[in-house]
Amino acid sequence: MSLSSIHTIANLGAGTMGHATALQFALHGYPVFLLDTDPAALKRGLAAIQHDLETFQAADLLTEDPTTVLARIQPTTDNATALTSADFVIESIVEDLSVKQTVWQTVEQFVGPDVILATNTSGLSPTAIQRTLTHPERFVVAHFWNPAQLMPLVEVVPGEQTDAATVTTTVALMTHIGKHAVPLQKEALGFVGNRIQLAVLREALHIIDDGIATPEAIDDIIKYSLGRRWSLVGPVASADLGGLDVFQNISAYLYADLANDTGTDPALAKKVAAHQLGLKTGQGFYNWTGTAGQEVVAQRDRALLNLLKNDQKN
């Protein structure tokens, strides 16, 4: 399977991630079968796609009429309709290993042996999923970042039995639809992005627990220093630019004082036990009652849209 042989996409799942991946393919000319077992989920997914198209149009990010893009997306609850003509299948369903294994075993009953199968899991092992497949060599992770319609990164992660050509073609397809695709050499729990994110979060929560700084102070420090720098030059290149001798000296005394717990963080456990889950419940480390959460999300999305504009210019 090569990029030139991919003409039709089957997109499993119409939720938060699934609707956005379907839209991304349709924006770049691909007919997409949007497959979900729940008709109501399909209706919500199409509404979300329509909303995203209106947002893109208002931001002058569309090169064609929204109705043209929308016409490429065909919602269905029927496996045969969605899968028999697909050249590439991507899945964004519940993060449950056994459910994904069952779904992919079903998919294999409908698709040809050379069709690439990609899961949009954010951390489940591709090796564990592909073990139950007849053709594990064509299975790969294509991990979009949320919100997938605005975030450029896709981590492409092979399992132990994934063929190198599967990775190469998936990277080429993700690049073709406007994403910044980054292949990993091998799989790891959480891949790369989530490993770094959770390492930073662990230290941030340790700083809160130890009374060093407030959540607000931590967020400001990241936003106005590391966040800005790392959006331009990543942490490894930043170390090169700053001098590896300097970072070695800092690591010699600081590593031993950093958080290194391997269990659930007590601050997180306390919040979850109190059902203080963040935006979804109105309270987390911040108070999200009223319109505060919606305003932060809107501000974030406006900034991401502006970055997308810059990406397109470059």
LUMDRENMI-587038 format. One record per atom (N, C-alpha, C): residue number from 1; atom name; x, y, z. Coordinates in steps of 0.02 Angstrom, whole numbers, m for minus. Layout:
residues N
 num atomo      u      v      w
 NUM    CA      X      Y      Z
...
This chain:
residues 314
 num atomo      u      v      w
   1     N     42    m60      0
   1    CA      0      0      0
   1     C     44     62      0
   2     N     31    107    m46
   2    CA     68    170    m50
   2     C     18    228    m47
   3     N     43    288    m39
   3    CA     m1    346    m34
   3     C    m45    353    m97
   4     N    m17    340   m154
   4    CA    m54    348   m216
   4     C   m112    298   m224
   5     N   m110    245   m185
   5    CA   m164    194   m190
   5     C   m219    205   m138
   6     N   m213    257    m98
   6    CA   m264    272    m48
   6     C   m312    324    m76
   7     N   m375    304    m84
   7    CA   m425    348   m114
   7     C   m485    359    m69
   8     N   m501    310    m27
   8    CA   m561    313     15
   8     C   m544    295     87
   9     N   m573    333    134
   9    CA   m558    324    205
   9     C   m619    297    241
  10     N   m608    249    285
  10    CA   m660    229    333
  10     C   m639    254    401
  11     N   m683    293    433
  11    CA   m669    327    496
  11     C   m715    298    550
  12     N   m688    259    596
  12    CA   m729    227    647
  12     C   m733    271    709
  13     N   m794    290    726
  13    CA   m805    332    784
  13     C   m819    404    763
  14     N   m874    433    791
  14    CA   m895    500    771
  14     C   m892    549    830
  15     N   m854    532    881
  15    CA   m851    573    941
  15     C   m802    631    936
  16     N   m775    650    994
  16    CA   m731    709    998
  16     C   m673    705    950
  17     N   m639    648    949
  17    CA   m582    639    904
  17     C   m604    615    835
  18     N   m652    569    832
  18    CA   m672    539    769
  18     C   m701    588    719
  19     N   m743    634    743
  19    CA   m772    683    697
  19     C   m717    726    667
  20     N   m666    742    708
  20    CA   m613    787    685
  20     C   m567    753    635
  21     N   m552    689    645
  21    CA   m510    654    596
  21     C   m547    646    530
  22     N   m612    631    533
  22    CA   m652    626    472
  22     C   m650    691    433
  23     N   m658    746    469
  23    CA   m656    812    437
  23     C   m588    825    405
  24     N   m534    806    439
  24    CA   m468    819    412
  24     C   m457    785    344
  25     N   m480    723    338
  25    CA   m474    688    274
  25     C   m518    720    221
  26     N   m580    738    240
  26    CA   m626    768    192
  26     C   m601    836    168
  27     N   m569    874    212
  27    CA   m541    939    193
  27     C   m488    932    138
  28     N   m458    874    134
  28    CA   m404    864     85
  28     C   m425    817     29
  29     N   m491    815     16
  29    CA   m516    784    m44
  29     C   m536    712    m40
  30     N   m529    680     18
  30    CA   m544    609     23
  30     C   m618    596     39
  31     N   m651    551      2
  31    CA   m716    527     25
  31     C   m708    488     89
  32     N   m751    502    138
  32    CA   m745    471    204
  32     C   m810    439    225
  33     N   m807    376    243
  33    CA   m863    343    275
  33     C   m856    353    351
  34     N   m903    389    381
  34    CA   m902    400    453
  34     C   m945    346    485
  35     N   m913    299    518
  35    CA   m946    239    544
  35     C   m953    243    619
  36     N  m1014    232    644
  36    CA  m1026    227    716
  36     C  m1086    182    726
  37     N  m1086    146    782
  37    CA  m1142    101    797
  37     C  m1204    138    820
  38     N  m1196    201    840
  38    CA  m1250    240    869
  38     C  m1272    296    821
  39     N  m1333    293    795
  39    CA  m1356    346    750
  39     C  m1354    415    782
  40     N  m1368    418    847
  40    CA  m1367    482    882
  40     C  m1296    511    883
  41     N  m1246    466    891
  41    CA  m1176    488    890
  41     C  m1157    515    821
  42     N  m1182    484    769
  42    CA  m1170    509    701
  42     C  m1200    578    691
  43     N  m1259    588    718
  43    CA  m1292    653    712
  43     C  m1252    706    748
  44     N  m1228    690    808
  44    CA  m1188    738    846
  44     C  m1121    751    811
  45     N  m1091    698    783
  45    CA  m1028    705    748
  45     C  m1034    751    687
  46     N  m1087    742    648
  46    CA  m1098    785    590
  46     C  m1110    858    611
  47     N  m1145    867    666
  47    CA  m1156    935    691
  47     C  m1089    967    712
  48     N  m1046    927    743
  48    CA   m980    953    763
  48     C   m938    970    702
  49     N   m942    928    650
  49    CA   m906    941    588
  49     C   m931   1006    556
  50     N   m996   1015    554
  50    CA  m1025   1076    527
  50     C  m1001   1137    565
  51     N   m998   1131    631
  51    CA   m974   1186    673
  51     C   m901   1202    658
  52     N   m860   1150    652
  52    CA   m789   1161    637
  52     C   m780   1193    569
  53     N   m820   1172    520
  53    CA   m815   1202    453
  53     C   m833   1276    456
  54     N   m885   1293    494
  54    CA   m904   1364    500
  54     C   m848   1404    534
  55     N   m815   1372    583
  55    CA   m759   1405    617
  55     C   m701   1417    569
  56     N   m685   1366    529
  56    CA   m631   1372    480
  56     C   m648   1426    428
  57     N   m710   1427    406
  57    CA   m730   1476    356
  57     C   m724   1547    384
  58     N   m746   1557    446
  58    CA   m741   1623    477
  58     C   m668   1644    485
  59     N   m624   1595    494
  59    CA   m552   1610    502
  59     C   m516   1612    435
  60     N   m553   1606    380
  60    CA   m524   1607    313
  60     C   m474   1551    302
  61     N   m492   1491    327
  61    CA   m448   1434    321
  61     C   m474   1382    271
  62     N   m529   1397    237
  62    CA   m557   1350    188
  62     C   m541   1373    117
  63     N   m526   1324     74
  63    CA   m513   1339      4
  63     C   m572   1321    m40
  64     N   m626   1294    m11
  64    CA   m686   1276    m48
  64     C   m746   1284     m2
  65     N   m805   1279    m32
  65    CA   m867   1289      6
  65     C   m875   1233     57
  66     N   m899   1249    119
  66    CA   m909   1198    170
  66     C   m954   1141    148
  67     N  m1005   1156    107
  67    CA  m1050   1103     85
  67     C  m1014   1052     41
  68     N   m964   1074      5
  68    CA   m924   1028    m37
  68     C   m885    979      7
  69     N   m856   1006     60
  69    CA   m818    964    107
  69     C   m866    915    141
  70     N   m922    941    165
  70    CA   m970    899    201
  70     C   m997    843    158
  71     N  m1004    857     93
  71    CA  m1031    807     47
  71     C   m986    746     40
  72     N   m922    753     58
  72    CA   m875    697     53
  72     C   m883    648    112
  73     N   m919    668    163
  73    CA   m925    627    223
  73     C   m993    591    223
  74     N   m991    525    222
  74    CA  m1052    486    221
  74     C  m1060    449    287
  75     N  m1109    468    328
  75    CA  m1119    434    392
  75     C  m1153    366    381
  76     N  m1134    317    421
  76    CA  m1165    251    415
  76     C  m1155    211    479
  77     N  m1200    165    491
  77    CA  m1193    118    546
  77     C  m1177     48    520
  78     N  m1167     42    455
  78    CA  m1158    m23    423
  78     C  m1084    m36    408
  79     N  m1056    m89    437
  79    CA   m986   m105    426
  79     C   m969   m116    353
  80     N  m1011   m154    318
  80    CA   m996   m169    248
  80     C   m993   m106    205
  81     N  m1040    m62    216
  81    CA  m1042      1    178
  81     C   m978     41    187
  82     N   m955     44    250
  82    CA   m897     86    266
  82     C   m831     54    248
  83     N   m826    m11    254
  83    CA   m761    m44    253
  83     C   m741    m77    188
  84     N   m789   m101    150
  84    CA   m772   m142     91
  84     C   m736   m102     37
  85     N   m747    m37     33
  85    CA   m714      3    m18
  85     C   m659     47     11
  86     N   m643     39     75
  86    CA   m593     82    107
  86     C   m522     59     90
  87     N   m478    108     81
  87    CA   m407     95     70
  87     C   m365    109    133
  88     N   m395    146    179
  88    CA   m362    162    243
  88     C   m417    167    295
  89     N   m407    134    352
  89    CA   m457    135    406
  89     C   m425    165    468
  90     N   m459    214    497
  90    CA   m436    244    560
  90     C   m491    239    611
  91     N   m472    225    672
  91    CA   m520    213    727
  91     C   m508    259    785
  92     N   m562    290    810
  92    CA   m559    332    870
  92     C   m619    314    914
  93     N   m614    258    949
  93    CA   m668    236    993
  93     C   m642    233   1065
  94     N   m680    204   1109
  94    CA   m664    202   1180
  94     C   m594    173   1191
  95     N   m558    201   1240
  95    CA   m491    179   1257
  95     C   m493    116   1300
  96     N   m513     62   1269
  96    CA   m519     m3   1303
  96     C   m487    m55   1258
  97     N   m436    m89   1282
  97    CA   m398   m135   1240
  97     C   m441   m191   1211
  98     N   m482   m223   1252
  98    CA   m523   m278   1228
  98     C   m574   m256   1176
  99     N   m602   m196   1186
  99    CA   m650   m169   1137
  99     C   m615   m156   1071
 100     N   m556   m125   1073
 100    CA   m520   m111   1012
 100     C   m500   m176    976
 101     N   m478   m226   1013
 101    CA   m461   m290    982
 101     C   m521   m320    946
 102     N   m579   m317    978
 102    CA   m639   m345    948
 102     C   m658   m307    885
 103     N   m655   m241    889
 103    CA   m673   m199    831
 103     C   m627   m213    772
 104     N   m562   m217    785
 104    CA   m515   m228    730
 104     C   m521   m298    701
 105     N   m538   m347    742
 105    CA   m551   m414    715
 105     C   m611   m412    667
 106     N   m661   m372    685
 106    CA   m719   m364    641
 106     C   m700   m329    577
 107     N   m660   m276    583
 107    CA   m638   m239    524
 107     C   m603   m284    474
 108     N   m561   m328    499
 108    CA   m523   m372    454
 108     C   m568   m418    412
 109     N   m628   m429    435
 109    CA   m675   m472    397
 109     C   m700   m437    334
 110     N   m693   m371    330
 110    CA   m722   m333    275
 110     C   m670   m303    228
 111     N   m609   m291    252
 111    CA   m560   m255    211
 111     C   m511   m304    179
 112     N   m477   m280    126
 112    CA   m426   m319     93
 112     C   m364   m325    136
 113     N   m320   m372    119
 113    CA   m261   m385    162
 113     C   m208   m330    161
 114     N   m211   m284    113
 114    CA   m161   m231    108
 114     C   m185   m164    136
 115     N   m247   m161    159
 115    CA   m275    m99    185
 115     C   m242    m83    253
 116     N   m217    m23    260
 116    CA   m185     m3    323
 116     C   m239     10    376
 117     N   m226    m15    436
 117    CA   m271     m7    493
 117     C   m236     36    545
 118     N   m265     93    562
 118    CA   m234    140    609
 118     C   m279    155    667
 119     N   m253    149    727
 119    CA   m291    167    787
 119     C   m267    234    813
 120     N   m314    275    833
 120    CA   m299    341    861
 120     C   m298    338    937
 121     N   m271    284    964
 121    CA   m264    278   1036
 121     C   m213    329   1061
 122     N   m222    351   1123
 122    CA   m174    398   1152
 122     C   m122    364   1195
 123     N   m125    297   1199
 123    CA    m74    264   1240
 123     C    m76    188   1241
 124     N   m129    157   1216
 124    CA   m133     85   1217
 124     C    m81     55   1170
 125     N    m57     m5   1186
 125    CA     m4    m37   1148
 125     C    m27    m62   1081
 126     N      4    m39   1026
 126    CA    m13    m67    961
 126     C      5   m141    955
 127     N     57   m162    990
 127    CA     76   m233    990
 127     C     21   m275   1020
 128     N     m9   m252   1075
 128    CA    m62   m290   1108
 128     C   m124   m294   1064
 129     N   m139   m241   1028
 129    CA   m198   m241    984
 129     C   m187   m286    924
 130     N   m127   m281    893
 130    CA   m115   m317    831
 130     C   m106   m392    840
 131     N    m94   m414    903
 131    CA    m85   m485    915
 131     C   m145   m527    894
 132     N   m204   m497    894
 132    CA   m264   m534    878
 132     C   m282   m531    804
 133     N   m241   m497    763
 133    CA   m257   m486    693
 133     C   m225   m538    647
 134     N   m257   m550    592
 134    CA   m230   m595    541
 134     C   m171   m564    505
 135     N   m174   m499    494
 135    CA   m120   m463    460
 135     C    m95   m407    505
 136     N    m58   m425    557
 136    CA    m34   m374    605
 136     C     16   m325    574
 137     N     47   m345    518
 137    CA     99   m303    488
 137     C     71   m238    460
 138     N      6   m234    448
 138    CA    m23   m172    420
 138     C    m60   m131    473
 139     N    m46   m145    537
 139    CA    m78   m109    592
 139     C    m29    m60    624
 140     N    m53      1    639
 140    CA    m10     54    664
 140     C    m51    103    706
 141     N    m18    141    748
 141    CA    m50    196    785
 141     C    m41    260    745
 142     N    m95    298    738
 142    CA    m92    367    713
 142     C   m124    411    766
 143     N    m84    435    812
 143    CA   m109    471    871
 143     C   m115    545    858
 144     N   m176    567    843
 144    CA   m192    638    837
 144     C   m197    669    907
 145     N   m181    733    911
 145    CA   m186    768    975
 145     C   m250    810    976
 146     N   m281    812   1033
 146    CA   m344    847   1043
 146     C   m333    922   1057
 147     N   m371    967   1023
 147    CA   m423    955    972
 147     C   m392    939    904
 148     N   m411    881    877
 148    CA   m377    855    818
 148     C   m385    899    756
 149     N   m438    940    754
 149    CA   m447    983    696
 149     C   m401   1044    699
 150     N   m370   1056    757
 150    CA   m328   1115    766
 150     C   m255   1099    781
 151     N   m241   1041    811
 151    CA   m173   1023    829
 151     C   m139    987    772
 152     N    m79   1008    753
 152    CA    m47    979    694
 152     C    m15    910    704
 153     N      5    893    765
 153    CA     45    833    775
 153     C      5    768    767
 154     N     36    719    734
 154    CA     13    650    735
 154     C     74    606    749
 155     N     72    569    805
 155    CA    125    521    819
 155     C    108    456    784
 156     N    154    431    743
 156    CA    145    368    708
 156     C    188    316    742
 157     N    154    265    771
 157    CA    189    219    816
 157     C    180    147    792
 158     N    234    112    777
 158    CA    229     43    756
 158     C    223     m4    816
 159     N    189    m61    805
 159    CA    193   m116    852
 159     C    251   m161    833
 160     N    261   m213    871
 160    CA    318   m257    859
 160     C    314   m291    790
 161     N    252   m301    765
 161    CA    244   m336    701
 161     C    228   m289    643
 162     N    228   m224    655
 162    CA    211   m176    603
 162     C    266   m172    551
 163     N    247   m177    487
 163    CA    295   m171    432
 163     C    317    m98    425
 164     N    380    m89    407
 164    CA    407    m21    398
 164     C    369     18    345
 165     N    345    m17    294
 165    CA    308     17    240
 165     C    241     45    266
 166     N    212     11    315
 166    CA    150     36    345
 166     C    162    103    379
 167     N    217    108    414
 167    CA    234    172    447
 167     C    248    225    395
 168     N    287    209    344
 168    CA    304    258    293
 168     C    243    285    257
 169     N    197    240    239
 169    CA    137    262    204
 169     C     91    303    249
 170     N     86    283    312
 170    CA     44    321    359
 170     C     72    390    371
 171     N    136    396    378
 171    CA    168    462    385
 171     C    154    504    323
 172     N    161    474    265
 172    CA    148    511    202
 172     C     76    534    198
 173     N     29    492    219
 173    CA    m42    511    217
 173     C    m57    567    266
 174     N    m31    561    327
 174    CA    m42    613    377
 174     C    m14    680    354
 175     N     44    678    323
 175    CA     75    739    296
 175     C     32    767    240
 176     N      6    723    198
 176    CA    m35    743    141
 176     C    m99    779    163
 177     N   m126    760    221
 177    CA   m187    793    245
 177     C   m172    852    291
 178     N   m110    875    289
 178    CA    m93    937    324
 178     C    m69    930    395
 179     N    m56    869    417
 179    CA    m32    859    485
 179     C     44    856    487
 180     N     72    866    546
 180    CA    144    858    556
 180     C    154    788    586
 181     N    169    741    543
 181    CA    174    671    564
 181     C    245    656    587
 182     N    251    624    646
 182    CA    316    607    673
 182     C    317    532    689
 183     N    359    492    655
 183    CA    362    421    669
 183     C    407    406    729
 184     N    386    359    770
 184    CA    428    334    824
 184     C    466    273    800
 185     N    524    260    829
 185    CA    564    202    810
 185     C    533    138    838
 186     N    501    143    897
 186    CA    468     87    927
 186     C    416    113    976
 187     N    371     70    998
 187    CA    319     92   1044
 187     C    345     99   1115
 188     N    312    140   1154
 188    CA    325    148   1226
 188     C    259    170   1257
 189     N    247    151   1319
 189    CA    186    172   1353
 189     C    179    248   1349
 190     N    121    271   1325
 190    CA    109    343   1320
 190     C    143    374   1260
 191     N    178    333   1220
 191    CA    215    358   1162
 191     C    266    410   1184
 192     N    270    468   1152
 192    CA    319    518   1173
 192     C    285    579   1205
 193     N    235    606   1171
 193    CA    203    667   1196
 193     C    174    659   1265
 194     N    138    604   1277
 194    CA    107    595   1342
 194     C    158    578   1396
 195     N    213    546   1377
 195    CA    265    533   1427
 195     C    294    599   1452
 196     N    308    645   1406
 196    CA    335    710   1426
 196     C    282    750   1464
 197     N    220    749   1440
 197    CA    166    786   1474
 197     C    157    763   1545
 198     N    156    697   1556
 198    CA    145    671   1623
 198     C    206    681   1668
 199     N    266    681   1639
 199    CA    325    696   1679
 199     C    322    768   1705
 200     N    302    814   1662
 200    CA    295    884   1683
 200     C    239    891   1734
 201     N    182    858   1722
 201    CA    126    862   1768
 201     C    144    834   1836
 202     N    181    778   1838
 202    CA    201    749   1902
 202     C    242    800   1942
 203     N    288    833   1910
 203    CA    329    882   1945
 203     C    287    942   1966
 204     N    240    964   1923
 204    CA    196   1020   1941
 204     C    155   1005   2002
 205     N    127    944   2005
 205    CA     86    925   2063
 205     C    129    918   2126
 206     N    190    895   2118
 206    CA    236    891   2175
 206     C    251    961   2202
 207     N    259   1009   2157
 207    CA    272   1078   2177
 207     C    213   1106   2216
 208     N    151   1090   2194
 208    CA     91   1111   2231
 208     C     89   1078   2299
 209     N     99   1012   2300
 209    CA     95    975   2363
 209     C    147   1000   2414
 210     N    205   1020   2389
 210    CA    259   1041   2433
 210     C    254   1115   2453
 211     N    202   1149   2429
 211    CA    192   1218   2447
 211     C    241   1266   2415
 212     N    272   1246   2361
 212    CA    321   1289   2328
 212     C    287   1344   2288
 213     N    233   1327   2254
 213    CA    197   1376   2212
 213     C    125   1353   2203
 214     N     82   1400   2184
 214    CA     12   1386   2172
 214     C      3   1359   2101
 215     N    m54   1327   2087
 215    CA    m67   1306   2017
 215     C    m63   1364   1968
 216     N    m89   1421   1988
 216    CA    m87   1480   1944
 216     C    m15   1501   1928
 217     N     27   1500   1980
 217    CA     97   1520   1970
 217     C    133   1471   1924
 218     N    121   1407   1934
 218    CA    153   1356   1892
 218     C    133   1366   1819
 219     N     68   1376   1807
 219    CA     45   1385   1738
 219     C     74   1447   1706
 220     N     79   1501   1745
 220    CA    109   1562   1717
 220     C    183   1552   1701
 221     N    219   1517   1744
 221    CA    290   1505   1733
 221     C    300   1465   1668
 222     N    258   1415   1657
 222    CA    264   1375   1596
 222     C    244   1416   1535
 223     N    187   1451   1539
 223    CA    162   1489   1481
 223     C    210   1542   1458
 224     N    243   1576   1507
 224    CA    284   1634   1489
 224     C    359   1618   1487
 225     N    376   1554   1487
 225    CA    447   1536   1479
 225     C    453   1473   1436
 226     N    449   1415   1468
 226    CA    460   1352   1432
 226     C    410   1342   1376
 227     N    346   1360   1389
 227    CA    295   1350   1338
 227     C    311   1388   1274
 228     N    332   1450   1282
 228    CA    349   1490   1223
 228     C    412   1464   1188
 229     N    463   1447   1228
 229    CA    525   1424   1198
 229     C    515   1357   1163
 230     N    481   1311   1196
 230    CA    473   1243   1167
 230     C    428   1242   1106
 231     N    385   1293   1098
 231    CA    345   1295   1038
 231     C    386   1314    977
 232     N    446   1339    989
 232    CA    491   1360    935
 232     C    550   1313    929
 233     N    579   1294    986
 233    CA    637   1249    988
 233     C    624   1199   1044
 234     N    622   1135   1027
 234    CA    606   1083   1076
 234     C    657   1078   1132
 235     N    641   1037   1183
 235    CA    685   1034   1243
 235     C    755   1007   1229
 236     N    762    961   1182
 236    CA    828    933   1168
 236     C    871    985   1132
 237     N    842   1018   1081
 237    CA    879   1071   1047
 237     C    893   1129   1094
 238     N    846   1143   1140
 238    CA    857   1197   1189
 238     C    917   1183   1233
 239     N    925   1119   1251
 239    CA    984   1100   1291
 239     C   1048   1111   1252
 240     N   1046   1093   1187
 240    CA   1105   1106   1145
 240     C   1121   1180   1142
 241     N   1069   1221   1133
 241    CA   1079   1293   1127
 241     C   1104   1324   1192
 242     N   1080   1297   1249
 242    CA   1100   1324   1313
 242     C   1168   1299   1337
 243     N   1191   1244   1307
 243    CA   1256   1215   1328
 243     C   1245   1152   1368
 244     N   1267   1095   1342
 244    CA   1255   1032   1377
 244     C   1293   1028   1443
 245     N   1349   1064   1448
 245    CA   1386   1066   1511
 245     C   1344   1099   1566
 246     N   1307   1152   1546
 246    CA   1264   1187   1594
 246     C   1209   1140   1619
 247     N   1177   1104   1571
 247    CA   1123   1059   1591
 247     C   1149    999   1631
 248     N   1209    977   1616
 248    CA   1238    924   1656
 248     C   1249    946   1728
 249     N   1273   1007   1737
 249    CA   1285   1033   1804
 249     C   1219   1040   1843
 250     N   1167   1065   1808
 250    CA   1102   1072   1841
 250     C   1074   1003   1860
 251     N   1078    956   1813
 251    CA   1051    889   1826
 251     C   1086    855   1884
 252     N   1150    871   1894
 252    CA   1189    837   1947
 252     C   1160    850   2016
 253     N   1131    910   2026
 253    CA   1102    923   2092
 253     C   1026    922   2093
 254     N    994    932   2034
 254    CA    921    939   2033
 254     C    884    873   2024
 255     N    911    827   1985
 255    CA    876    763   1973
 255     C    855    730   2038
 256     N    899    730   2086
 256    CA    884    694   2149
 256     C    827    726   2188
 257     N    811    789   2173
 257    CA    759    824   2210
 257     C    692    825   2173
 258     N    691    799   2111
 258    CA    630    800   2072
 258     C    584    742   2093
 259     N    520    751   2081
 259    CA    471    699   2096
 259     C    487    636   2055
 260     N    485    578   2088
 260    CA    498    515   2052
 260     C    450    460   2075
 261     N    391    481   2100
 261    CA    342    432   2121
 261     C    317    392   2061
 262     N    301    328   2073
 262    CA    279    285   2018
 262     C    205    266   2025
 263     N    173    285   2079
 263    CA    102    270   2087
 263     C     59    330   2069
 264     N     m6    324   2082
 264    CA    m52    379   2068
 264     C    m35    439   2113
 265     N    m34    497   2084
 265    CA    m17    557   2122
 265     C    m71    570   2174
 266     N    m52    582   2237
 266    CA   m102    593   2290
 266     C   m146    654   2278
 267     N   m118    706   2248
 267    CA   m158    766   2234
 267     C   m212    750   2182
 268     N   m195    711   2131
 268    CA   m245    690   2082
 268     C   m297    644   2113
 269     N   m273    597   2153
 269    CA   m319    549   2185
 269     C   m369    586   2230
 270     N   m346    636   2266
 270    CA   m390    675   2309
 270     C   m443    712   2270
 271     N   m423    742   2215
 271    CA   m471    779   2173
 271     C   m523    732   2143
 272     N   m500    676   2117
 272    CA   m546    629   2085
 272     C   m594    600   2136
 273     N   m569    584   2196
 273    CA   m613    557   2248
 273     C   m667    606   2268
 274     N   m651    671   2264
 274    CA   m700    723   2280
 274     C   m742    742   2220
 275     N   m734    706   2165
 275    CA   m769    719   2101
 275     C   m756    790   2077
 276     N   m695    814   2090
 276    CA   m673    878   2064
 276     C   m629    863   2003
 277     N   m659    853   1945
 277    CA   m626    827   1887
 277     C   m603    880   1838
 278     N   m612    943   1857
 278    CA   m592    997   1812
 278     C   m652   1028   1778
 279     N   m643   1046   1715
 279    CA   m695   1081   1678
 279     C   m761   1043   1676
 280     N   m757    977   1668
 280    CA   m818    937   1660
 280     C   m863    938   1722
 281     N   m835    952   1780
 281    CA   m877    955   1841
 281     C   m879   1025   1871
 282     N   m842   1072   1841
 282    CA   m843   1141   1866
 282     C   m790   1157   1917
 283     N   m753   1106   1940
 283    CA   m702   1118   1990
 283     C   m645   1068   1982
 284     N   m585   1092   1984
 284    CA   m525   1049   1984
 284     C   m474   1085   2026
 285     N   m416   1098   1999
 285    CA   m369   1143   2033
 285     C   m391   1215   2025
 286     N   m434   1226   1974
 286    CA   m464   1292   1963
 286     C   m540   1286   1971
 287     N   m572   1343   1981
 287    CA   m645   1347   1981
 287     C   m668   1362   1910
 288     N   m708   1315   1881
 288    CA   m730   1322   1812
 288     C   m805   1335   1807
 289     N   m835   1359   1861
 289    CA   m907   1373   1858
 289     C   m920   1433   1814
 290     N   m982   1438   1791
 290    CA  m1000   1493   1746
 290     C   m970   1484   1677
 291     N   m946   1538   1648
 291    CA   m921   1536   1579
 291     C   m844   1534   1576
 292     N   m812   1525   1633
 292    CA   m738   1529   1635
 292     C   m706   1477   1588
 293     N   m731   1415   1592
 293    CA   m702   1362   1551
 293     C   m711   1375   1477
 294     N   m772   1394   1458
 294    CA   m787   1407   1387
 294     C   m743   1464   1361
 295     N   m730   1514   1403
 295    CA   m689   1571   1382
 295     C   m616   1550   1371
 296     N   m591   1507   1415
 296    CA   m522   1483   1408
 296     C   m515   1441   1345
 297     N   m563   1396   1334
 297    CA   m562   1353   1274
 297     C   m566   1395   1211
 298     N   m610   1444   1211
 298    CA   m618   1488   1152
 298     C   m553   1526   1139
 299     N   m522   1552   1191
 299    CA   m459   1588   1183
 299     C   m405   1542   1156
 300     N   m401   1481   1184
 300    CA   m353   1432   1160
 300     C   m363   1417   1086
 301     N   m426   1404   1068
 301    CA   m441   1385    999
 301     C   m428   1441    949
 302     N   m440   1503    970
 302    CA   m424   1560    927
 302     C   m349   1563    914
 303     N   m310   1551    966
 303    CA   m238   1552    958
 303     C   m215   1495    914
 304     N   m245   1436    921
 304    CA   m227   1379    879
 304     C   m245   1392    806
 305     N   m302   1425    795
 305    CA   m322   1442    726
 305     C   m272   1489    695
 306     N   m248   1537    733
 306    CA   m198   1584    707
 306     C   m133   1548    690
 307     N   m115   1499    731
 307    CA    m55   1460    717
 307     C    m64   1418    654
 308     N   m125   1391    644
 308    CA   m139   1354    582
 308     C   m131   1399    521
 309     N   m154   1460    527
 309    CA   m145   1508    472
 309     C    m71   1517    455
 310     N    m31   1525    506
 310    CA     41   1533    496
 310     C     71   1470    464
 311     N     47   1411    486
 311    CA     72   1349    457
 311     C     57   1347    382
 312     N     m2   1368    363
 312    CA    m21   1366    293
 312     C     20   1415    251
 313     N     37   1472    280
 313    CA     78   1521    244
 313     C    149   1494    232
 314     N    171   1453    279
 314    CA    240   1427    275
 314     C    242   1361    235
